[in-house]
């Protein structure tokens, strides 16, 4: 099953959908226009059931095969949301919304799944039920978690679920996947350091939170270099350092640090949280100050299931001729919540030599559309082959 001719025929149409979504990016759960567009298209395709409002603004549609002797139900998921950043591509279809941009290719994911849904609704050449899932708020909002908490898996009887992400640097239309832990757990934390402010000319009368915080930033790097097993993985990044005073001659009363932690195992996640609290509280006490740590566990490790990964790779190979082993990714992906609910797999599709995701110059490569659509259609047709 190479790239299907039908998707070559639909390429311009799917590209037009993608570019329209790209022009009108929406952030987190505010995907009202995108969700309405998706629901309208699914209705045009003749899907058997369309449900909106799952996970606030998510859209789910059911497509029944020509028969259902298998009793199988397979879910296909795409994310719809954009990022809160400004676009610098200069494209004719660049973002028209100030401060929002499809810098991760979710416009492409949505368009490709719409293309697959149209094809599946036309042909219905499978024995079972396909459920197409359009999710908001992947970029930090946990839309996947909310759709699961709304009972999506149970409501539609989903037995397996599959997702896809474009990947710059891989040849256009190629695929890569790996079993087991794939994308990292992504936690966030903030630290409120409190001392005693005062005049910058009299530091001996203060408890200097700036020096305290600077020591903490450096010491937190020892979690990776001295606390973690070198063969395990952990990233601790301080991304914000803000003092309570901005004056040249004032030692501030307080400093707020913010950061993120990326891990690939529950044990390392526990260790990172424990050491962040111990280091910050210990350093603050050494200087005579106080530290309050607020640690939030966000997305869990995204873990592909072995059997479904092998199957997803087989489908990808049938589309492009090959499927390589993907590297571990320290970025997060809230498809992890769906993979905790049901067995499934997540795959990367090549975006070619483009700027990487989360870059103001990034753009989804429309040449990847036929391969992506074919993979999603192949998941359904090969997992639930039509009765002979």
Secondary structure by P-SEA (a helix, b strand, c coil): ccccaaaaaaaaaaaaaaaaaaacccccccaaaaaaaaaaaaaaacccccccccccbbbbbbbbcccccccbbbbbbbbbbbccccccccccccccccccccccaaaaaaaaaaaaaaaaaacccccbbbbbbbbccccccaaaaaaaaacccccccccbbbbbbbbccccccbbbbcccccccbbbbbbbbbbccccccccccccccaaaaaaaaaaaaaccccccccccbbbbbbbcbbbbccccccccccbbbbbbbbbbccaaaaaaaaaaaaaaaaaaaaaacbbbbbbbbbccccbbbbaaaaaaaaaaaaaacccccccccccccccaaaaaaacccbbbbbbcccccccccccccccccaaaaaaaaaaaaaaaaccccc
